[in-house]
Amino acid sequence: MTDLSTAIAETLHAARQARGLSGGVLADRSGVSRAMISKIERGETQPTAALLARLAAALGMTLSELVAQAEQDQRRLVRHPDQPTWTDPDTGYVRRAVSPIAGGPLELVEVELPSGAEVAFPAAAYVLTHHQIWVLAGRLTFREGPVEHDLGAGDCLQLGPPQACAFVNRTGEPCRYLVALARR
């Protein structure tokens, strides 16, 4: 596990305790098993992006806020080499926190989705925020409930009401996109 992965585990544990939630209550709210939450908090396993998003949403946070709190960084300027990245162990999805301040009104996240990868998030991950997706390079299929949006470089999609979604790369090349999140 990387230093950031360890910090995420500690931040998740601290956020749960700060809200006075037991592992069982967080499990009920997130749909993640109590045993898995315990393993994540102890740093025994590295969670996927989808799992972290479910836990963050159940804690009333975005995935970006969870990662930024783990970074404990309040700088107003973050140079590209200093922007924290996190790799989903399941899909190889690489997430870069572009925005410098944790919990601000706007967050920018750059993602590189490998060829053939799919990352799904539950509706709860979208309840607290307004999302727009801007494709920087490659092609992205974004599944929003039953609707599929085929996006190419330069295309920008504003998400509708919260529902289960998935980012899918059906091509032979990586896809890069920017997600802009604003608090509702």
Helices and strands as residue ranges (DSSP letters): H 3-18, H 23-30, H 34-41, H 49-58, H 63-71, G 80-82, E 85-87, E 94-97, E 106-113, E 118-121, G 123-126, E 129-137, E 139-144, E 147-152, E 156-158, E 165-168, E 175-183
